[in-house]
């Protein structure tokens, strides 16, 4: 039966062998500590019922404190490192090792463990005004994402690495913006500016030995101060208009240039064709002249008269009226060729010079021969012997 059962049971004594009280109230604490102290004193060689009660009570308290200290040290000897962390162990203030995730042991009081998160991505935002290369003020807002890659360096090399990162970020940003024109900061140069800031910031972190890896730098906003924002908006709009006009001009050039090149090529081809035509015609005329000269050398008078007749045929083919000056007279003869051709056409049924169908070369030659024969008959021109 338990020691706290009411009287009258099989066991009427407490755990120390003393009879239980007749009432149900709790035992006297002083008496309990006295009993405990007496038993401990017996174990360590003291007398169980010593006369000095104060000395026995103090010894018991010290013993309890010692037990508690031992328990605390035993609990402090073990620690757990999370999967995202690494443990930096310092033994008497000097670096000992870096522990991996899991349940680990350390020497109480002697060892000190500082846990560092090496996987968490931390961020820092910064907004400030600064000067550009062309002496303009710009307000830049950026965000830096970083993590502690080297637990030992992050915990031991630099005091407050996050604060060091903040100062280095502002220094890197001012250096890069100070070497960049305002237009590039506000428009197309922002991506390159963020990359330059990240590289320069990482160099600073490596130089200081902070163990920090700068994963990304985002240039969230770049604008002019509010006092001159309207003027800067006009500048940006003018830049956009300039770019738009350039694109339109380039599109127009892309349309016009191929057309101009096509027309130029066509002109070249037509010129080449005209040249070939003129050359061929000249060569044909030269061949014709050479053959005509051969015939002229054989029969000059006949050839001359034939050339004369052909010339008249060409002239009469383009006119329907002829005026002939009669040698030795004051009158001029009028030959209505169109009427003559029409009358002859009506009688013969052949096409005429005027009307719907043009006369052929044979008809013109025949009409010419008739006119010349009439001239000879009237004595206007004289006959030539073959």
PyMOL commands that set and color helices and strands:
alter all, ss='L'
color gray80, all
select helices_A, chain A and resi 29-43+53-76+151-156+161-178+182-186+190-208+226-298+300-317+337-348+361-377
alter helices_A, ss='H'
color red, helices_A
select strands_A, chain A and resi 78-81+85-91+94-99+102-105+111-117+122-131+137-148+212-223+321-325+332-336
alter strands_A, ss='S'
color yellow, strands_A
deselect
rebuild
show_as cartoon
